[in-house]
Amino acid sequence: MATYDDMKQLAKMLETEFNSGTIDRVRARELADKLLPHHPELRNTLTSVHRRMSR
């Protein structure tokens, strides 16, 4: 269940950023890293989030 909550939190953060809000980029990167082993089908998306948040 924790990965589901993490996914919801990451989605909300990305939505906030999309709507020109500010987010904790370090936390978003950590969530992407944490979720990757549990969701290999989202590898491209989570890797992209990780790279964008590292800038």
mmCIF file of the N, C-alpha and C atoms, coordinates in Angstrom:
data_MODEL
# 
_entry.id   MODEL 
# 
loop_
_atom_site.group_PDB 
_atom_site.id 
_atom_site.type_symbol 
_atom_site.label_atom_id 
_atom_site.label_alt_id 
_atom_site.label_comp_id 
_atom_site.label_asym_id 
_atom_site.label_entity_id 
_atom_site.label_seq_id 
_atom_site.pdbx_PDB_ins_code 
_atom_site.Cartn_x 
_atom_site.Cartn_y 
_atom_site.Cartn_z 
_atom_site.occupancy 
_atom_site.B_iso_or_equiv 
_atom_site.pdbx_formal_charge 
_atom_site.auth_seq_id 
_atom_site.auth_comp_id 
_atom_site.auth_asym_id 
_atom_site.auth_atom_id 
_atom_site.pdbx_PDB_model_num 
ATOM 1   N N  . MET A 1 1  ? 0.823  -1.201 0.000   1.00 0.00 ? 1  MET A N  1 
ATOM 2   C CA . MET A 1 1  ? 0.000  0.000  0.000   1.00 0.00 ? 1  MET A CA 1 
ATOM 3   C C  . MET A 1 1  ? 0.865  1.262  0.000   1.00 0.00 ? 1  MET A C  1 
ATOM 4   N N  . ALA A 1 2  ? 2.059  1.161  0.547   1.00 0.00 ? 2  ALA A N  1 
ATOM 5   C CA . ALA A 1 2  ? 2.937  2.329  0.604   1.00 0.00 ? 2  ALA A CA 1 
ATOM 6   C C  . ALA A 1 2  ? 3.307  2.811  -0.796  1.00 0.00 ? 2  ALA A C  1 
ATOM 7   N N  . THR A 1 3  ? 3.520  1.868  -1.731  1.00 0.00 ? 3  THR A N  1 
ATOM 8   C CA . THR A 1 3  ? 3.879  2.300  -3.081  1.00 0.00 ? 3  THR A CA 1 
ATOM 9   C C  . THR A 1 3  ? 2.713  3.025  -3.747  1.00 0.00 ? 3  THR A C  1 
ATOM 10  N N  . TYR A 1 4  ? 1.494  2.619  -3.418  1.00 0.00 ? 4  TYR A N  1 
ATOM 11  C CA . TYR A 1 4  ? 0.319  3.304  -3.967  1.00 0.00 ? 4  TYR A CA 1 
ATOM 12  C C  . TYR A 1 4  ? 0.263  4.743  -3.452  1.00 0.00 ? 4  TYR A C  1 
ATOM 13  N N  . ASP A 1 5  ? 0.504  4.929  -2.168  1.00 0.00 ? 5  ASP A N  1 
ATOM 14  C CA . ASP A 1 5  ? 0.512  6.275  -1.587  1.00 0.00 ? 5  ASP A CA 1 
ATOM 15  C C  . ASP A 1 5  ? 1.651  7.114  -2.161  1.00 0.00 ? 5  ASP A C  1 
ATOM 16  N N  . ASP A 1 6  ? 2.807  6.481  -2.370  1.00 0.00 ? 6  ASP A N  1 
ATOM 17  C CA . ASP A 1 6  ? 3.940  7.189  -2.974  1.00 0.00 ? 6  ASP A CA 1 
ATOM 18  C C  . ASP A 1 6  ? 3.611  7.613  -4.397  1.00 0.00 ? 6  ASP A C  1 
ATOM 19  N N  . MET A 1 7  ? 2.933  6.740  -5.137  1.00 0.00 ? 7  MET A N  1 
ATOM 20  C CA . MET A 1 7  ? 2.551  7.060  -6.515  1.00 0.00 ? 7  MET A CA 1 
ATOM 21  C C  . MET A 1 7  ? 1.578  8.237  -6.538  1.00 0.00 ? 7  MET A C  1 
ATOM 22  N N  . LYS A 1 8  ? 0.620  8.223  -5.619  1.00 0.00 ? 8  LYS A N  1 
ATOM 23  C CA . LYS A 1 8  ? -0.336 9.333  -5.539  1.00 0.00 ? 8  LYS A CA 1 
ATOM 24  C C  . LYS A 1 8  ? 0.376  10.634 -5.182  1.00 0.00 ? 8  LYS A C  1 
ATOM 25  N N  . GLN A 1 9  ? 1.322  10.569 -4.257  1.00 0.00 ? 9  GLN A N  1 
ATOM 26  C CA . GLN A 1 9  ? 2.057  11.764 -3.851  1.00 0.00 ? 9  GLN A CA 1 
ATOM 27  C C  . GLN A 1 9  ? 2.883  12.308 -5.016  1.00 0.00 ? 9  GLN A C  1 
ATOM 28  N N  . LEU A 1 10 ? 3.560  11.424 -5.747  1.00 0.00 ? 10 LEU A N  1 
ATOM 29  C CA . LEU A 1 10 ? 4.352  11.866 -6.893  1.00 0.00 ? 10 LEU A CA 1 
ATOM 30  C C  . LEU A 1 10 ? 3.454  12.469 -7.966  1.00 0.00 ? 10 LEU A C  1 
ATOM 31  N N  . ALA A 1 11 ? 2.317  11.848 -8.226  1.00 0.00 ? 11 ALA A N  1 
ATOM 32  C CA . ALA A 1 11 ? 1.384  12.377 -9.229  1.00 0.00 ? 11 ALA A CA 1 
ATOM 33  C C  . ALA A 1 11 ? 0.891  13.765 -8.834  1.00 0.00 ? 11 ALA A C  1 
ATOM 34  N N  . LYS A 1 12 ? 0.576  13.946 -7.565  1.00 0.00 ? 12 LYS A N  1 
ATOM 35  C CA . LYS A 1 12 ? 0.108  15.257 -7.093  1.00 0.00 ? 12 LYS A CA 1 
ATOM 36  C C  . LYS A 1 12 ? 1.216  16.305 -7.228  1.00 0.00 ? 12 LYS A C  1 
ATOM 37  N N  . MET A 1 13 ? 2.446  15.915 -6.918  1.00 0.00 ? 13 MET A N  1 
ATOM 38  C CA . MET A 1 13 ? 3.569  16.845 -7.054  1.00 0.00 ? 13 MET A CA 1 
ATOM 39  C C  . MET A 1 13 ? 3.771  17.247 -8.512  1.00 0.00 ? 13 MET A C  1 
ATOM 40  N N  . LEU A 1 14 ? 3.698  16.274 -9.418  1.00 0.00 ? 14 LEU A N  1 
ATOM 41  C CA . LEU A 1 14 ? 3.887  16.577 -10.837 1.00 0.00 ? 14 LEU A CA 1 
ATOM 42  C C  . LEU A 1 14 ? 2.752  17.437 -11.378 1.00 0.00 ? 14 LEU A C  1 
ATOM 43  N N  . GLU A 1 15 ? 1.546  17.208 -10.889 1.00 0.00 ? 15 GLU A N  1 
ATOM 44  C CA . GLU A 1 15 ? 0.413  18.044 -11.287 1.00 0.00 ? 15 GLU A CA 1 
ATOM 45  C C  . GLU A 1 15 ? 0.616  19.477 -10.801 1.00 0.00 ? 15 GLU A C  1 
ATOM 46  N N  . THR A 1 16 ? 1.097  19.632 -9.580  1.00 0.00 ? 16 THR A N  1 
ATOM 47  C CA . THR A 1 16 ? 1.370  20.964 -9.034  1.00 0.00 ? 16 THR A CA 1 
ATOM 48  C C  . THR A 1 16 ? 2.413  21.677 -9.877  1.00 0.00 ? 16 THR A C  1 
ATOM 49  N N  . GLU A 1 17 ? 3.482  20.960 -10.237 1.00 0.00 ? 17 GLU A N  1 
ATOM 50  C CA . GLU A 1 17 ? 4.526  21.556 -11.068 1.00 0.00 ? 17 GLU A CA 1 
ATOM 51  C C  . GLU A 1 17 ? 3.969  21.931 -12.442 1.00 0.00 ? 17 GLU A C  1 
ATOM 52  N N  . PHE A 1 18 ? 3.138  21.075 -13.013 1.00 0.00 ? 18 PHE A N  1 
ATOM 53  C CA . PHE A 1 18 ? 2.533  21.337 -14.317 1.00 0.00 ? 18 PHE A CA 1 
ATOM 54  C C  . PHE A 1 18 ? 1.693  22.611 -14.280 1.00 0.00 ? 18 PHE A C  1 
ATOM 55  N N  . ASN A 1 19 ? 1.042  22.851 -13.158 1.00 0.00 ? 19 ASN A N  1 
ATOM 56  C CA . ASN A 1 19 ? 0.200  24.037 -12.997 1.00 0.00 ? 19 ASN A CA 1 
ATOM 57  C C  . ASN A 1 19 ? 0.990  25.231 -12.467 1.00 0.00 ? 19 ASN A C  1 
ATOM 58  N N  . SER A 1 20 ? 2.296  25.230 -12.709 1.00 0.00 ? 20 SER A N  1 
ATOM 59  C CA . SER A 1 20 ? 3.203  26.331 -12.359 1.00 0.00 ? 20 SER A CA 1 
ATOM 60  C C  . SER A 1 20 ? 3.382  26.522 -10.861 1.00 0.00 ? 20 SER A C  1 
ATOM 61  N N  . GLY A 1 21 ? 3.166  25.482 -10.104 1.00 0.00 ? 21 GLY A N  1 
ATOM 62  C CA . GLY A 1 21 ? 3.413  25.550 -8.664  1.00 0.00 ? 21 GLY A CA 1 
ATOM 63  C C  . GLY A 1 21 ? 4.839  25.127 -8.358  1.00 0.00 ? 21 GLY A C  1 
ATOM 64  N N  . THR A 1 22 ? 5.234  25.295 -7.113  1.00 0.00 ? 22 THR A N  1 
ATOM 65  C CA . THR A 1 22 ? 6.565  24.870 -6.700  1.00 0.00 ? 22 THR A CA 1 
ATOM 66  C C  . THR A 1 22 ? 6.452  23.560 -5.928  1.00 0.00 ? 22 THR A C  1 
ATOM 67  N N  . ILE A 1 23 ? 7.443  22.711 -6.121  1.00 0.00 ? 23 ILE A N  1 
ATOM 68  C CA . ILE A 1 23 ? 7.443  21.416 -5.451  1.00 0.00 ? 23 ILE A CA 1 
ATOM 69  C C  . ILE A 1 23 ? 8.820  21.151 -4.858  1.00 0.00 ? 23 ILE A C  1 
ATOM 70  N N  . ASP A 1 24 ? 8.900  20.172 -3.981  1.00 0.00 ? 24 ASP A N  1 
ATOM 71  C CA . ASP A 1 24 ? 10.168 19.705 -3.428  1.00 0.00 ? 24 ASP A CA 1 
ATOM 72  C C  . ASP A 1 24 ? 10.767 18.733 -4.444  1.00 0.00 ? 24 ASP A C  1 
ATOM 73  N N  . ARG A 1 25 ? 11.686 19.235 -5.242  1.00 0.00 ? 25 ARG A N  1 
ATOM 74  C CA . ARG A 1 25 ? 12.249 18.439 -6.331  1.00 0.00 ? 25 ARG A CA 1 
ATOM 75  C C  . ARG A 1 25 ? 13.067 17.257 -5.817  1.00 0.00 ? 25 ARG A C  1 
ATOM 76  N N  . VAL A 1 26 ? 13.700 17.419 -4.675  1.00 0.00 ? 26 VAL A N  1 
ATOM 77  C CA . VAL A 1 26 ? 14.470 16.316 -4.090  1.00 0.00 ? 26 VAL A CA 1 
ATOM 78  C C  . VAL A 1 26 ? 13.527 15.183 -3.701  1.00 0.00 ? 26 VAL A C  1 
ATOM 79  N N  . ARG A 1 27 ? 12.401 15.528 -3.085  1.00 0.00 ? 27 ARG A N  1 
ATOM 80  C CA . ARG A 1 27 ? 11.415 14.515 -2.682  1.00 0.00 ? 27 ARG A CA 1 
ATOM 81  C C  . ARG A 1 27 ? 10.834 13.815 -3.913  1.00 0.00 ? 27 ARG A C  1 
ATOM 82  N N  . ALA A 1 28 ? 10.549 14.556 -4.973  1.00 0.00 ? 28 ALA A N  1 
ATOM 83  C CA . ALA A 1 28 ? 10.015 13.955 -6.198  1.00 0.00 ? 28 ALA A CA 1 
ATOM 84  C C  . ALA A 1 28 ? 11.024 12.973 -6.786  1.00 0.00 ? 28 ALA A C  1 
ATOM 85  N N  . ARG A 1 29 ? 12.293 13.352 -6.784  1.00 0.00 ? 29 ARG A N  1 
ATOM 86  C CA . ARG A 1 29 ? 13.339 12.463 -7.289  1.00 0.00 ? 29 ARG A CA 1 
ATOM 87  C C  . ARG A 1 29 ? 13.440 11.202 -6.429  1.00 0.00 ? 29 ARG A C  1 
ATOM 88  N N  . GLU A 1 30 ? 13.367 11.372 -5.107  1.00 0.00 ? 30 GLU A N  1 
ATOM 89  C CA . GLU A 1 30 ? 13.421 10.222 -4.201  1.00 0.00 ? 30 GLU A CA 1 
ATOM 90  C C  . GLU A 1 30 ? 12.242 9.279  -4.426  1.00 0.00 ? 30 GLU A C  1 
ATOM 91  N N  . LEU A 1 31 ? 11.056 9.841  -4.638  1.00 0.00 ? 31 LEU A N  1 
ATOM 92  C CA . LEU A 1 31 ? 9.879  9.009  -4.895  1.00 0.00 ? 31 LEU A CA 1 
ATOM 93  C C  . LEU A 1 31 ? 10.038 8.226  -6.195  1.00 0.00 ? 31 LEU A C  1 
ATOM 94  N N  . ALA A 1 32 ? 10.551 8.881  -7.228  1.00 0.00 ? 32 ALA A N  1 
ATOM 95  C CA . ALA A 1 32 ? 10.765 8.194  -8.506  1.00 0.00 ? 32 ALA A CA 1 
ATOM 96  C C  . ALA A 1 32 ? 11.741 7.035  -8.326  1.00 0.00 ? 32 ALA A C  1 
ATOM 97  N N  . ASP A 1 33 ? 12.819 7.264  -7.581  1.00 0.00 ? 33 ASP A N  1 
ATOM 98  C CA . ASP A 1 33 ? 13.795 6.207  -7.320  1.00 0.00 ? 33 ASP A CA 1 
ATOM 99  C C  . ASP A 1 33 ? 13.175 5.066  -6.516  1.00 0.00 ? 33 ASP A C  1 
ATOM 100 N N  . LYS A 1 34 ? 12.364 5.416  -5.541  1.00 0.00 ? 34 LYS A N  1 
ATOM 101 C CA . LYS A 1 34 ? 11.744 4.418  -4.665  1.00 0.00 ? 34 LYS A CA 1 
ATOM 102 C C  . LYS A 1 34 ? 10.720 3.564  -5.419  1.00 0.00 ? 34 LYS A C  1 
ATOM 103 N N  . LEU A 1 35 ? 10.005 4.179  -6.345  1.00 0.00 ? 35 LEU A N  1 
ATOM 104 C CA . LEU A 1 35 ? 8.947  3.474  -7.067  1.00 0.00 ? 35 LEU A CA 1 
ATOM 105 C C  . LEU A 1 35 ? 9.466  2.593  -8.205  1.00 0.00 ? 35 LEU A C  1 
ATOM 106 N N  . LEU A 1 36 ? 10.613 2.927  -8.748  1.00 0.00 ? 36 LEU A N  1 
ATOM 107 C CA . LEU A 1 36 ? 11.126 2.210  -9.922  1.00 0.00 ? 36 LEU A CA 1 
ATOM 108 C C  . LEU A 1 36 ? 11.217 0.689  -9.735  1.00 0.00 ? 36 LEU A C  1 
ATOM 109 N N  . PRO A 1 37 ? 11.758 0.169  -8.642  1.00 0.00 ? 37 PRO A N  1 
ATOM 110 C CA . PRO A 1 37 ? 11.829 -1.295 -8.507  1.00 0.00 ? 37 PRO A CA 1 
ATOM 111 C C  . PRO A 1 37 ? 10.454 -1.979 -8.449  1.00 0.00 ? 37 PRO A C  1 
ATOM 112 N N  . HIS A 1 38 ? 9.451  -1.254 -8.013  1.00 0.00 ? 38 HIS A N  1 
ATOM 113 C CA . HIS A 1 38 ? 8.112  -1.826 -7.873  1.00 0.00 ? 38 HIS A CA 1 
ATOM 114 C C  . HIS A 1 38 ? 7.267  -1.695 -9.139  1.00 0.00 ? 38 HIS A C  1 
ATOM 115 N N  . HIS A 1 39 ? 7.683  -0.802 -10.042 1.00 0.00 ? 39 HIS A N  1 
ATOM 116 C CA . HIS A 1 39 ? 6.907  -0.545 -11.263 1.00 0.00 ? 39 HIS A CA 1 
ATOM 117 C C  . HIS A 1 39 ? 7.831  -0.494 -12.488 1.00 0.00 ? 39 HIS A C  1 
ATOM 118 N N  . PRO A 1 40 ? 8.380  -1.639 -12.879 1.00 0.00 ? 40 PRO A N  1 
ATOM 119 C CA . PRO A 1 40 ? 9.296  -1.639 -14.030 1.00 0.00 ? 40 PRO A CA 1 
ATOM 120 C C  . PRO A 1 40 ? 8.621  -1.191 -15.324 1.00 0.00 ? 40 PRO A C  1 
ATOM 121 N N  . GLU A 1 41 ? 7.298  -1.309 -15.395 1.00 0.00 ? 41 GLU A N  1 
ATOM 122 C CA . GLU A 1 41 ? 6.584  -0.869 -16.597 1.00 0.00 ? 41 GLU A CA 1 
ATOM 123 C C  . GLU A 1 41 ? 6.605  0.658  -16.745 1.00 0.00 ? 41 GLU A C  1 
ATOM 124 N N  . LEU A 1 42 ? 6.938  1.356  -15.678 1.00 0.00 ? 42 LEU A N  1 
ATOM 125 C CA . LEU A 1 42 ? 7.017  2.821  -15.705 1.00 0.00 ? 42 LEU A CA 1 
ATOM 126 C C  . LEU A 1 42 ? 8.469  3.311  -15.728 1.00 0.00 ? 42 LEU A C  1 
ATOM 127 N N  . ARG A 1 43 ? 9.379  2.438  -16.141 1.00 0.00 ? 43 ARG A N  1 
ATOM 128 C CA . ARG A 1 43 ? 10.805 2.768  -16.118 1.00 0.00 ? 43 ARG A CA 1 
ATOM 129 C C  . ARG A 1 43 ? 11.110 4.065  -16.860 1.00 0.00 ? 43 ARG A C  1 
ATOM 130 N N  . ASN A 1 44 ? 10.593 4.217  -18.073 1.00 0.00 ? 44 ASN A N  1 
ATOM 131 C CA . ASN A 1 44 ? 10.882 5.425  -18.855 1.00 0.00 ? 44 ASN A CA 1 
ATOM 132 C C  . ASN A 1 44 ? 10.336 6.675  -18.175 1.00 0.00 ? 44 ASN A C  1 
ATOM 133 N N  . THR A 1 45 ? 9.130  6.596  -17.670 1.00 0.00 ? 45 THR A N  1 
ATOM 134 C CA . THR A 1 45 ? 8.506  7.747  -17.015 1.00 0.00 ? 45 THR A CA 1 
ATOM 135 C C  . THR A 1 45 ? 9.244  8.122  -15.740 1.00 0.00 ? 45 THR A C  1 
ATOM 136 N N  . LEU A 1 46 ? 9.524  7.136  -14.902 1.00 0.00 ? 46 LEU A N  1 
ATOM 137 C CA . LEU A 1 46 ? 10.183 7.420  -13.625 1.00 0.00 ? 46 LEU A CA 1 
ATOM 138 C C  . LEU A 1 46 ? 11.625 7.879  -13.827 1.00 0.00 ? 46 LEU A C  1 
ATOM 139 N N  . THR A 1 47 ? 12.301 7.333  -14.831 1.00 0.00 ? 47 THR A N  1 
ATOM 140 C CA . THR A 1 47 ? 13.657 7.785  -15.143 1.00 0.00 ? 47 THR A CA 1 
ATOM 141 C C  . THR A 1 47 ? 13.633 9.226  -15.630 1.00 0.00 ? 47 THR A C  1 
ATOM 142 N N  . SER A 1 48 ? 12.639 9.565  -16.432 1.00 0.00 ? 48 SER A N  1 
ATOM 143 C CA . SER A 1 48 ? 12.492 10.936 -16.915 1.00 0.00 ? 48 SER A CA 1 
ATOM 144 C C  . SER A 1 48 ? 12.246 11.899 -15.757 1.00 0.00 ? 48 SER A C  1 
ATOM 145 N N  . VAL A 1 49 ? 11.385 11.505 -14.829 1.00 0.00 ? 49 VAL A N  1 
ATOM 146 C CA . VAL A 1 49 ? 11.119 12.342 -13.650 1.00 0.00 ? 49 VAL A CA 1 
ATOM 147 C C  . VAL A 1 49 ? 12.411 12.522 -12.865 1.00 0.00 ? 49 VAL A C  1 
ATOM 148 N N  . HIS A 1 50 ? 13.142 11.448 -12.646 1.00 0.00 ? 50 HIS A N  1 
ATOM 149 C CA . HIS A 1 50 ? 14.400 11.528 -11.899 1.00 0.00 ? 50 HIS A CA 1 
ATOM 150 C C  . HIS A 1 50 ? 15.364 12.515 -12.561 1.00 0.00 ? 50 HIS A C  1 
ATOM 151 N N  . ARG A 1 51 ? 15.517 12.412 -13.866 1.00 0.00 ? 51 ARG A N  1 
ATOM 152 C CA . ARG A 1 51 ? 16.449 13.300 -14.583 1.00 0.00 ? 51 ARG A CA 1 
ATOM 153 C C  . ARG A 1 51 ? 16.002 14.761 -14.524 1.00 0.00 ? 51 ARG A C  1 
ATOM 154 N N  . ARG A 1 52 ? 14.703 15.008 -14.695 1.00 0.00 ? 52 ARG A N  1 
ATOM 155 C CA . ARG A 1 52 ? 14.206 16.390 -14.652 1.00 0.00 ? 52 ARG A CA 1 
ATOM 156 C C  . ARG A 1 52 ? 14.390 17.003 -13.273 1.00 0.00 ? 52 ARG A C  1 
ATOM 157 N N  . MET A 1 53 ? 14.187 16.215 -12.241 1.00 0.00 ? 53 MET A N  1 
ATOM 158 C CA . MET A 1 53 ? 14.291 16.730 -10.877 1.00 0.00 ? 53 MET A CA 1 
ATOM 159 C C  . MET A 1 53 ? 15.742 16.903 -10.442 1.00 0.00 ? 53 MET A C  1 
ATOM 160 N N  . SER A 1 54 ? 16.667 16.299 -11.182 1.00 0.00 ? 54 SER A N  1 
ATOM 161 C CA . SER A 1 54 ? 18.089 16.425 -10.854 1.00 0.00 ? 54 SER A CA 1 
ATOM 162 C C  . SER A 1 54 ? 18.695 17.717 -11.382 1.00 0.00 ? 54 SER A C  1 
ATOM 163 N N  . ARG A 1 55 ? 18.004 18.383 -12.274 1.00 0.00 ? 55 ARG A N  1 
ATOM 164 C CA . ARG A 1 55 ? 18.544 19.620 -12.871 1.00 0.00 ? 55 ARG A CA 1 
ATOM 165 C C  . ARG A 1 55 ? 18.505 20.762 -11.895 1.00 0.00 ? 55 ARG A C  1 
# 
